[in-house]
Amino acid sequence: MMLNNEVEFVVPELLTRLEAELRIGRSSLADQQSKRDTASAKLGDLPSAIREAERTFIHCRAVVVEIDLYEQLMPVMNAVARASAARRETSYLHDETRFEIEIPRELVEIAQAALADEVPVT
């Protein structure tokens, strides 16, 4: 009956140290769980970010390719304009600011394959 003698109870030093380590361990665990949750959320956002980056890349590539096309067409634009004006003389419905050119299917398929090779596989 140690309690009745009003003797002060002293917590052993080992118990105090272990309790401090336990508190530090719990705090570290909570911190790591928070970091894991943050990383998991970022990881969940990656598929949509990748899709958006692919769409942006494809759009920008289309703009660049079209600019490149017009730069390459400028030397032959007079011939195209002449053909379009001549077509307008034979067809009232023809818009002389446009001239449709048929592209061989084989060339289109080659171009599609080249474009597909430019996009990274996800």
N, CA, C and O atoms as a GROMACS GRO file, in nm:
protein
  488
    1MET      N    1   0.081  -0.117   0.000
    1MET     CA    2   0.000   0.000   0.000
    1MET      C    3   0.086   0.125   0.000
    1MET      O    4   0.092   0.203   0.095
    2MET      N    5   0.149   0.138  -0.108
    2MET     CA    6   0.238   0.250  -0.123
    2MET      C    7   0.163   0.382  -0.136
    2MET      O    8   0.214   0.486  -0.094
    3LEU      N    9   0.047   0.380  -0.191
    3LEU     CA   10  -0.030   0.501  -0.213
    3LEU      C   11  -0.078   0.562  -0.082
    3LEU      O   12  -0.091   0.684  -0.070
    4ASN      N   13  -0.104   0.483   0.010
    4ASN     CA   14  -0.152   0.532   0.138
    4ASN      C   15  -0.042   0.601   0.216
    4ASN      O   16  -0.072   0.685   0.301
    5ASN      N   17   0.080   0.571   0.191
    5ASN     CA   18   0.190   0.631   0.264
    5ASN      C   19   0.228   0.768   0.207
    5ASN      O   20   0.322   0.831   0.255
    6GLU      N   21   0.157   0.813   0.106
    6GLU     CA   22   0.180   0.941   0.040
    6GLU      C   23   0.322   0.956  -0.008
    6GLU      O   24   0.385   1.061   0.007
    7VAL      N   25   0.373   0.847  -0.066
    7VAL     CA   26   0.505   0.852  -0.125
    7VAL      C   27   0.487   0.894  -0.271
    7VAL      O   28   0.399   0.844  -0.341
    8GLU      N   29   0.571   0.984  -0.315
    8GLU     CA   30   0.560   1.034  -0.451
    8GLU      C   31   0.605   0.927  -0.549
    8GLU      O   32   0.709   0.864  -0.532
    9PHE      N   33   0.522   0.908  -0.654
    9PHE     CA   34   0.554   0.808  -0.755
    9PHE      C   35   0.641   0.873  -0.861
    9PHE      O   36   0.605   0.977  -0.916
   10VAL      N   37   0.754   0.813  -0.890
   10VAL     CA   38   0.847   0.866  -0.988
   10VAL      C   39   0.838   0.779  -1.113
   10VAL      O   40   0.852   0.657  -1.107
   11VAL      N   41   0.814   0.846  -1.226
   11VAL     CA   42   0.806   0.775  -1.354
   11VAL      C   43   0.949   0.740  -1.394
   11VAL      O   44   1.037   0.826  -1.397
   12PRO      N   45   0.970   0.614  -1.426
   12PRO     CA   46   1.105   0.574  -1.467
   12PRO      C   47   1.149   0.650  -1.593
   12PRO      O   48   1.068   0.678  -1.681
   13GLU      N   49   1.276   0.681  -1.600
   13GLU     CA   50   1.332   0.757  -1.710
   13GLU      C   51   1.311   0.686  -1.843
   13GLU      O   52   1.284   0.750  -1.944
   14LEU      N   53   1.323   0.555  -1.844
   14LEU     CA   54   1.303   0.477  -1.966
   14LEU      C   55   1.161   0.494  -2.018
   14LEU      O   56   1.140   0.508  -2.139
   15LEU      N   57   1.064   0.493  -1.928
   15LEU     CA   58   0.925   0.510  -1.969
   15LEU      C   59   0.902   0.649  -2.027
   15LEU      O   60   0.830   0.664  -2.125
   16THR      N   61   0.963   0.749  -1.967
   16THR     CA   62   0.950   0.887  -2.018
   16THR      C   63   1.012   0.899  -2.156
   16THR      O   64   0.952   0.961  -2.244
   17ARG      N   65   1.128   0.841  -2.177
   17ARG     CA   66   1.196   0.844  -2.306
   17ARG      C   67   1.113   0.770  -2.412
   17ARG      O   68   1.099   0.817  -2.525
   18LEU      N   69   1.059   0.653  -2.375
   18LEU     CA   70   0.978   0.577  -2.470
   18LEU      C   71   0.850   0.651  -2.508
   18LEU      O   72   0.807   0.646  -2.623
   19GLU      N   73   0.791   0.720  -2.411
   19GLU     CA   74   0.671   0.799  -2.440
   19GLU      C   75   0.703   0.912  -2.538
   19GLU      O   76   0.625   0.940  -2.629
   20ALA      N   77   0.818   0.979  -2.520
   20ALA     CA   78   0.859   1.086  -2.611
   20ALA      C   79   0.885   1.030  -2.750
   20ALA      O   80   0.846   1.092  -2.850
   21GLU      N   81   0.949   0.915  -2.759
   21GLU     CA   82   0.973   0.852  -2.888
   21GLU      C   83   0.843   0.814  -2.956
   21GLU      O   84   0.829   0.827  -3.078
   22LEU      N   85   0.747   0.767  -2.876
   22LEU     CA   86   0.616   0.731  -2.931
   22LEU      C   87   0.546   0.855  -2.988
   22LEU      O   88   0.487   0.848  -3.096
   23ARG      N   89   0.552   0.967  -2.917
   23ARG     CA   90   0.491   1.092  -2.966
   23ARG      C   91   0.558   1.137  -3.096
   23ARG      O   92   0.491   1.176  -3.191
   24ILE      N   93   0.691   1.131  -3.098
   24ILE     CA   94   0.764   1.169  -3.219
   24ILE      C   95   0.727   1.075  -3.334
   24ILE      O   96   0.708   1.119  -3.447
   25GLY      N   97   0.719   0.945  -3.306
   25GLY     CA   98   0.683   0.847  -3.407
   25GLY      C   99   0.543   0.872  -3.462
   25GLY      O  100   0.521   0.863  -3.583
   26ARG      N  101   0.449   0.903  -3.375
   26ARG     CA  102   0.311   0.931  -3.420
   26ARG      C  103   0.307   1.058  -3.505
   26ARG      O  104   0.236   1.064  -3.606
   27SER      N  105   0.383   1.158  -3.462
   27SER     CA  106   0.388   1.282  -3.538
   27SER      C  107   0.449   1.258  -3.676
   27SER      O  108   0.398   1.309  -3.776
   28SER      N  109   0.556   1.181  -3.681
   28SER     CA  110   0.620   1.148  -3.809
   28SER      C  111   0.527   1.067  -3.898
   28SER      O  112   0.520   1.090  -4.019
   29LEU      N  113   0.455   0.973  -3.838
   29LEU     CA  114   0.361   0.892  -3.913
   29LEU      C  115   0.251   0.979  -3.974
   29LEU      O  116   0.216   0.963  -4.091
   30ALA      N  117   0.197   1.071  -3.895
   30ALA     CA  118   0.092   1.160  -3.945
   30ALA      C  119   0.146   1.247  -4.059
   30ALA      O  120   0.077   1.269  -4.158
   31ASP      N  121   0.269   1.295  -4.044
   31ASP     CA  122   0.331   1.377  -4.149
   31ASP      C  123   0.351   1.296  -4.276
   31ASP      O  124   0.322   1.345  -4.385
   32GLN      N  125   0.399   1.174  -4.264
   32GLN     CA  126   0.421   1.089  -4.381
   32GLN      C  127   0.288   1.052  -4.447
   32GLN      O  128   0.280   1.045  -4.570
   33GLN      N  129   0.185   1.028  -4.367
   33GLN     CA  130   0.053   0.998  -4.424
   33GLN      C  131   0.000   1.118  -4.502
   33GLN      O  132  -0.061   1.102  -4.608
   34SER      N  133   0.022   1.237  -4.449
   34SER     CA  134  -0.021   1.359  -4.517
   34SER      C  135   0.054   1.374  -4.650
   34SER      O  136  -0.007   1.407  -4.752
   35LYS      N  137   0.184   1.349  -4.648
   35LYS     CA  138   0.263   1.356  -4.772
   35LYS      C  139   0.216   1.251  -4.872
   35LYS      O  140   0.208   1.277  -4.992
   36ARG      N  141   0.185   1.131  -4.823
   36ARG     CA  142   0.136   1.025  -4.910
   36ARG      C  143   0.003   1.064  -4.974
   36ARG      O  144  -0.018   1.043  -5.094
   37ASP      N  145  -0.086   1.121  -4.894
   37ASP     CA  146  -0.217   1.164  -4.947
   37ASP      C  147  -0.201   1.272  -5.054
   37ASP      O  148  -0.270   1.271  -5.156
   38THR      N  149  -0.109   1.366  -5.029
   38THR     CA  150  -0.082   1.472  -5.126
   38THR      C  151  -0.027   1.413  -5.256
   38THR      O  152  -0.069   1.450  -5.365
   39ALA      N  153   0.069   1.321  -5.242
   39ALA     CA  154   0.128   1.257  -5.361
   39ALA      C  155   0.024   1.176  -5.436
   39ALA      O  156   0.022   1.176  -5.560
   40SER      N  157  -0.063   1.106  -5.363
   40SER     CA  158  -0.169   1.028  -5.428
   40SER      C  159  -0.264   1.118  -5.507
   40SER      O  160  -0.307   1.082  -5.617
   41ALA      N  161  -0.296   1.234  -5.450
   41ALA     CA  162  -0.385   1.328  -5.520
   41ALA      C  163  -0.319   1.379  -5.647
   41ALA      O  164  -0.383   1.388  -5.752
   42LYS      N  165  -0.189   1.413  -5.637
   42LYS     CA  166  -0.117   1.460  -5.756
   42LYS      C  167  -0.109   1.349  -5.861
   42LYS      O  168  -0.123   1.375  -5.981
   43LEU      N  169  -0.087   1.228  -5.816
   43LEU     CA  170  -0.080   1.114  -5.907
   43LEU      C  171  -0.214   1.092  -5.977
   43LEU      O  172  -0.218   1.056  -6.095
   44GLY      N  173  -0.322   1.114  -5.905
   44GLY     CA  174  -0.456   1.100  -5.964
   44GLY      C  175  -0.483   1.204  -6.071
   44GLY      O  176  -0.561   1.181  -6.164
   45ASP      N  177  -0.417   1.321  -6.059
   45ASP     CA  178  -0.436   1.428  -6.157
   45ASP      C  179  -0.353   1.407  -6.283
   45ASP      O  180  -0.379   1.471  -6.385
   46LEU      N  181  -0.254   1.320  -6.278
   46LEU     CA  182  -0.163   1.302  -6.392
   46LEU      C  183  -0.231   1.258  -6.522
   46LEU      O  184  -0.202   1.316  -6.626
   47PRO      N  185  -0.320   1.159  -6.521
   47PRO     CA  186  -0.380   1.118  -6.648
   47PRO      C  187  -0.450   1.232  -6.722
   47PRO      O  188  -0.436   1.245  -6.844
   48SER      N  189  -0.524   1.315  -6.651
   48SER     CA  190  -0.592   1.426  -6.719
   48SER      C  191  -0.491   1.531  -6.764
   48SER      O  192  -0.510   1.593  -6.869
   49ALA      N  193  -0.385   1.553  -6.686
   49ALA     CA  194  -0.282   1.648  -6.728
   49ALA      C  195  -0.209   1.599  -6.852
   49ALA      O  196  -0.176   1.678  -6.940
   50ILE      N  197  -0.184   1.469  -6.860
   50ILE     CA  198  -0.118   1.412  -6.976
   50ILE      C  199  -0.207   1.426  -7.099
   50ILE      O  200  -0.160   1.464  -7.206
   51ARG      N  201  -0.337   1.396  -7.084
   51ARG     CA  202  -0.430   1.411  -7.197
   51ARG      C  203  -0.435   1.556  -7.244
   51ARG      O  204  -0.434   1.582  -7.365
   52GLU      N  205  -0.440   1.649  -7.150
   52GLU     CA  206  -0.443   1.791  -7.186
   52GLU      C  207  -0.315   1.833  -7.257
   52GLU      O  208  -0.320   1.910  -7.353
   53ALA      N  209  -0.202   1.783  -7.210
   53ALA     CA  210  -0.074   1.815  -7.276
   53ALA      C  211  -0.070   1.758  -7.418
   53ALA      O  212  -0.020   1.824  -7.510
   54GLU      N  213  -0.122   1.637  -7.436
   54GLU     CA  214  -0.126   1.578  -7.570
   54GLU      C  215  -0.216   1.660  -7.663
   54GLU      O  216  -0.180   1.685  -7.778
   55ARG      N  217  -0.332   1.702  -7.613
   55ARG     CA  218  -0.423   1.784  -7.695
   55ARG      C  219  -0.357   1.916  -7.732
   55ARG      O  220  -0.367   1.961  -7.847
   56THR      N  221  -0.290   1.978  -7.637
   56THR     CA  222  -0.223   2.105  -7.663
   56THR      C  223  -0.112   2.087  -7.765
   56THR      O  224  -0.097   2.168  -7.856
   57PHE      N  225  -0.034   1.979  -7.749
   57PHE     CA  226   0.074   1.950  -7.844
   57PHE      C  227   0.018   1.932  -7.985
   57PHE      O  228   0.071   1.990  -8.080
   58ILE      N  229  -0.088   1.854  -7.998
   58ILE     CA  230  -0.147   1.826  -8.130
   58ILE      C  231  -0.200   1.954  -8.193
   58ILE      O  232  -0.183   1.976  -8.313
   59HIS      N  233  -0.264   2.039  -8.113
   59HIS     CA  234  -0.317   2.166  -8.164
   59HIS      C  235  -0.202   2.257  -8.210
   59HIS      O  236  -0.207   2.312  -8.320
   60CYS      N  237  -0.101   2.272  -8.127
   60CYS     CA  238   0.012   2.359  -8.162
   60CYS      C  239   0.086   2.306  -8.284
   60CYS      O  240   0.130   2.383  -8.370
   61ARG      N  241   0.100   2.174  -8.291
   61ARG     CA  242   0.168   2.115  -8.407
   61ARG      C  243   0.089   2.145  -8.534
   61ARG      O  244   0.148   2.176  -8.637
   62ALA      N  245  -0.044   2.138  -8.528
   62ALA     CA  246  -0.127   2.167  -8.646
   62ALA      C  247  -0.108   2.311  -8.692
   62ALA      O  248  -0.101   2.338  -8.812
   63VAL      N  249  -0.099   2.404  -8.597
   63VAL     CA  250  -0.077   2.545  -8.632
   63VAL      C  251   0.059   2.562  -8.699
   63VAL      O  252   0.070   2.630  -8.801
   64VAL      N  253   0.161   2.502  -8.641
   64VAL     CA  254   0.296   2.514  -8.697
   64VAL      C  255   0.304   2.452  -8.836
   64VAL      O  256   0.365   2.510  -8.926
   65VAL      N  257   0.242   2.336  -8.855
   65VAL     CA  258   0.246   2.270  -8.986
   65VAL      C  259   0.172   2.353  -9.090
   65VAL      O  260   0.214   2.360  -9.205
   66GLU      N  261   0.062   2.416  -9.050
   66GLU     CA  262  -0.012   2.500  -9.145
   66GLU      C  263   0.069   2.623  -9.185
   66GLU      O  264   0.069   2.662  -9.301
   67ILE      N  265   0.138   2.683  -9.087
   67ILE     CA  266   0.225   2.797  -9.119
   67ILE      C  267   0.336   2.753  -9.214
   67ILE      O  268   0.368   2.822  -9.311
   68ASP      N  269   0.395   2.638  -9.186
   68ASP     CA  270   0.500   2.583  -9.272
   68ASP      C  271   0.447   2.560  -9.414
   68ASP      O  272   0.516   2.588  -9.512
   69LEU      N  273   0.325   2.507  -9.422
   69LEU     CA  274   0.265   2.484  -9.554
   69LEU      C  275   0.253   2.613  -9.633
   69LEU      O  276   0.292   2.619  -9.750
   70TYR      N  277   0.199   2.718  -9.570
   70TYR     CA  278   0.183   2.845  -9.642
   70TYR      C  279   0.318   2.904  -9.684
   70TYR      O  280   0.328   2.962  -9.791
   71GLU      N  281   0.420   2.887  -9.600
   71GLU     CA  282   0.553   2.935  -9.638
   71GLU      C  283   0.605   2.860  -9.760
   71GLU      O  284   0.667   2.920  -9.848
   72GLN      N  285   0.580   2.731  -9.767
   72GLN     CA  286   0.626   2.652  -9.880
   72GLN      C  287   0.541   2.674 -10.005
   72GLN      O  288   0.589   2.660 -10.117
   73LEU      N  289   0.414   2.710  -9.985
   73LEU     CA  290   0.325   2.732 -10.100
   73LEU      C  291   0.343   2.868 -10.167
   73LEU      O  292   0.304   2.885 -10.282
   74MET      N  293   0.400   2.963 -10.099
   74MET     CA  294   0.410   3.099 -10.155
   74MET      C  295   0.478   3.101 -10.292
   74MET      O  296   0.432   3.176 -10.379
   75PRO      N  297   0.584   3.023 -10.317
   75PRO     CA  298   0.642   3.027 -10.452
   75PRO      C  299   0.546   2.978 -10.562
   75PRO      O  300   0.559   3.021 -10.677
   76VAL      N  301   0.451   2.891 -10.530
   76VAL     CA  302   0.359   2.840 -10.632
   76VAL      C  303   0.219   2.903 -10.622
   76VAL      O  304   0.128   2.866 -10.695
   77MET      N  305   0.204   2.999 -10.530
   77MET     CA  306   0.072   3.059 -10.509
   77MET      C  307   0.021   3.131 -10.633
   77MET      O  308  -0.100   3.132 -10.657
   78ASN      N  309   0.107   3.192 -10.712
   78ASN     CA  310   0.063   3.259 -10.836
   78ASN      C  311   0.000   3.159 -10.932
   78ASN      O  312  -0.102   3.189 -10.994
   79ALA      N  313   0.060   3.041 -10.944
   79ALA     CA  314   0.004   2.939 -11.033
   79ALA      C  315  -0.130   2.892 -10.981
   79ALA      O  316  -0.222   2.870 -11.060
   80VAL      N  317  -0.144   2.875 -10.850
   80VAL     CA  318  -0.272   2.832 -10.790
   80VAL      C  319  -0.377   2.942 -10.810
   80VAL      O  320  -0.491   2.912 -10.844
   81ALA      N  321  -0.338   3.067 -10.789
   81ALA     CA  322  -0.432   3.179 -10.808
   81ALA      C  323  -0.478   3.186 -10.954
   81ALA      O  324  -0.596   3.209 -10.981
   82ARG      N  325  -0.387   3.165 -11.047
   82ARG     CA  326  -0.422   3.166 -11.190
   82ARG      C  327  -0.521   3.054 -11.221
   82ARG      O  328  -0.619   3.076 -11.292
   83ALA      N  329  -0.495   2.934 -11.168
   83ALA     CA  330  -0.586   2.821 -11.191
   83ALA      C  331  -0.723   2.849 -11.131
   83ALA      O  332  -0.825   2.815 -11.191
   84SER      N  333  -0.726   2.909 -11.013
   84SER     CA  334  -0.853   2.939 -10.948
   84SER      C  335  -0.931   3.045 -11.025
   84SER      O  336  -1.053   3.034 -11.041
   85ALA      N  337  -0.862   3.147 -11.074
   85ALA     CA  338  -0.928   3.251 -11.154
   85ALA      C  339  -0.984   3.192 -11.282
   85ALA      O  340  -1.094   3.228 -11.325
   86ALA      N  341  -0.909   3.102 -11.344
   86ALA     CA  342  -0.956   3.036 -11.467
   86ALA      C  343  -1.079   2.951 -11.438
   86ALA      O  344  -1.173   2.948 -11.517
   87ARG      N  345  -1.078   2.881 -11.325
   87ARG     CA  346  -1.194   2.799 -11.288
   87ARG      C  347  -1.315   2.888 -11.266
   87ARG      O  348  -1.426   2.849 -11.302
   88ARG      N  349  -1.296   3.006 -11.207
   88ARG     CA  350  -1.407   3.098 -11.181
   88ARG      C  351  -1.470   3.142 -11.313
   88ARG      O  352  -1.592   3.162 -11.319
   89GLU      N  353  -1.391   3.156 -11.417
   89GLU     CA  354  -1.445   3.195 -11.547
   89GLU      C  355  -1.536   3.088 -11.604
   89GLU      O  356  -1.627   3.118 -11.682
   90THR      N  357  -1.513   2.962 -11.566
   90THR     CA  358  -1.596   2.853 -11.619
   90THR      C  359  -1.708   2.814 -11.524
   90THR      O  360  -1.802   2.746 -11.565
   91SER      N  361  -1.700   2.855 -11.400
   91SER     CA  362  -1.802   2.817 -11.302
   91SER      C  363  -1.831   2.935 -11.210
   91SER      O  364  -1.746   2.977 -11.132
   92TYR      N  365  -1.953   2.987 -11.221
   92TYR     CA  366  -1.992   3.102 -11.140
   92TYR      C  367  -1.990   3.068 -10.991
   92TYR      O  368  -1.967   3.156 -10.908
   93LEU      N  369  -2.015   2.942 -10.957
   93LEU     CA  370  -2.023   2.901 -10.817
   93LEU      C  371  -1.885   2.885 -10.751
   93LEU      O  372  -1.876   2.872 -10.629
   94HIS      N  373  -1.780   2.886 -10.831
   94HIS     CA  374  -1.645   2.868 -10.776
   94HIS      C  375  -1.599   2.993 -10.701
   94HIS      O  376  -1.608   3.104 -10.755
   95ASP      N  377  -1.551   2.976 -10.578
   95ASP     CA  378  -1.494   3.086 -10.499
   95ASP      C  379  -1.347   3.098 -10.537
   95ASP      O  380  -1.268   3.009 -10.510
   96GLU      N  381  -1.312   3.210 -10.601
   96GLU     CA  382  -1.176   3.221 -10.652
   96GLU      C  383  -1.069   3.232 -10.545
   96GLU      O  384  -0.950   3.222 -10.575
   97THR      N  385  -1.109   3.253 -10.419
   97THR     CA  386  -1.010   3.259 -10.311
   97THR      C  387  -0.975   3.120 -10.257
   97THR      O  388  -0.893   3.106 -10.166
   98ARG      N  389  -1.039   3.018 -10.314
   98ARG     CA  390  -1.013   2.880 -10.269
   98ARG      C  391  -0.988   2.794 -10.393
   98ARG      O  392  -1.047   2.815 -10.499
   99PHE      N  393  -0.900   2.696 -10.376
   99PHE     CA  394  -0.873   2.603 -10.485
   99PHE      C  395  -0.846   2.467 -10.422
   99PHE      O  396  -0.746   2.449 -10.352
  100GLU      N  397  -0.933   2.373 -10.448
  100GLU     CA  398  -0.921   2.240 -10.389
  100GLU      C  399  -0.825   2.154 -10.469
  100GLU      O  400  -0.832   2.147 -10.592
  101ILE      N  401  -0.734   2.088 -10.397
  101ILE     CA  402  -0.635   2.001 -10.461
  101ILE      C  403  -0.652   1.862 -10.402
  101ILE      O  404  -0.660   1.847 -10.280
  102GLU      N  405  -0.657   1.762 -10.486
  102GLU     CA  406  -0.669   1.624 -10.438
  102GLU      C  407  -0.532   1.571 -10.398
  102GLU      O  408  -0.436   1.581 -10.474
  103ILE      N  409  -0.525   1.514 -10.278
  103ILE     CA  410  -0.400   1.459 -10.227
  103ILE      C  411  -0.406   1.308 -10.239
  103ILE      O  412  -0.503   1.247 -10.193
  104PRO      N  413  -0.306   1.245 -10.300
  104PRO     CA  414  -0.308   1.098 -10.311
  104PRO      C  415  -0.316   1.032 -10.173
  104PRO      O  416  -0.248   1.072 -10.079
  105ARG      N  417  -0.400   0.931 -10.163
  105ARG     CA  418  -0.425   0.862 -10.037
  105ARG      C  419  -0.296   0.810  -9.973
  105ARG      O  420  -0.281   0.815  -9.851
  106GLU      N  421  -0.205   0.760 -10.054
  106GLU     CA  422  -0.079   0.705 -10.002
  106GLU      C  423   0.000   0.811  -9.926
  106GLU      O  424   0.059   0.784  -9.821
  107LEU      N  425   0.001   0.933  -9.980
  107LEU     CA  426   0.073   1.041  -9.913
  107LEU      C  427   0.007   1.078  -9.781
  107LEU      O  428   0.075   1.109  -9.683
  108VAL      N  429  -0.125   1.075  -9.778
  108VAL     CA  430  -0.198   1.104  -9.654
  108VAL      C  431  -0.165   0.999  -9.548
  108VAL      O  432  -0.143   1.032  -9.432
  109GLU      N  433  -0.163   0.873  -9.588
  109GLU     CA  434  -0.132   0.765  -9.493
  109GLU      C  435   0.010   0.778  -9.438
  109GLU      O  436   0.033   0.756  -9.319
  110ILE      N  437   0.104   0.813  -9.523
  110ILE     CA  438   0.242   0.833  -9.478
  110ILE      C  439   0.249   0.949  -9.379
  110ILE      O  440   0.317   0.941  -9.276
  111ALA      N  441   0.179   1.057  -9.410
  111ALA     CA  442   0.177   1.174  -9.321
  111ALA      C  443   0.112   1.140  -9.187
  111ALA      O  444   0.160   1.183  -9.082
  112GLN      N  445   0.003   1.062  -9.189
  112GLN     CA  446  -0.063   1.023  -9.064
  112GLN      C  447   0.029   0.938  -8.978
  112GLN      O  448   0.033   0.956  -8.857
  113ALA      N  449   0.103   0.847  -9.039
  113ALA     CA  450   0.197   0.764  -8.964
  113ALA      C  451   0.308   0.848  -8.904
  113ALA      O  452   0.348   0.826  -8.789
  114ALA      N  453   0.358   0.946  -8.978
  114ALA     CA  454   0.464   1.034  -8.927
  114ALA      C  455   0.413   1.117  -8.810
  114ALA      O  456   0.485   1.136  -8.712
  115LEU      N  457   0.290   1.167  -8.820
  115LEU     CA  458   0.232   1.245  -8.710
  115LEU      C  459   0.213   1.159  -8.586
  115LEU      O  460   0.238   1.204  -8.474
  116ALA      N  461   0.168   1.037  -8.605
  116ALA     CA  462   0.147   0.946  -8.492
  116ALA      C  463   0.278   0.915  -8.421
  116ALA      O  464   0.280   0.898  -8.300
  117ASP      N  465   0.386   0.908  -8.496
  117ASP     CA  466   0.517   0.882  -8.437
  117ASP      C  467   0.567   0.998  -8.352
  117ASP      O  468   0.651   0.980  -8.264
  118GLU      N  469   0.517   1.118  -8.378
  118GLU     CA  470   0.561   1.235  -8.303
  118GLU      C  471   0.498   1.243  -8.164
  118GLU      O  472   0.552   1.310  -8.076
  119VAL      N  473   0.386   1.178  -8.143
  119VAL     CA  474   0.316   1.185  -8.015
  119VAL      C  475   0.367   1.072  -7.926
  119VAL      O  476   0.362   0.955  -7.965
  120PRO      N  477   0.417   1.106  -7.805
  120PRO     CA  478   0.465   1.002  -7.714
  120PRO      C  479   0.353   0.907  -7.672
  120PRO      O  480   0.239   0.950  -7.651
  121VAL      N  481   0.386   0.782  -7.659
  121VAL     CA  482   0.288   0.682  -7.617
  121VAL      C  483   0.273   0.691  -7.465
  121VAL      O  484   0.372   0.693  -7.392
  122THR      N  485   0.148   0.697  -7.419
  122THR     CA  486   0.124   0.705  -7.274
  122THR      C  487   0.071   0.575  -7.220
  122THR      O  488   0.045   0.564  -7.101
   0.00000   0.00000   0.00000
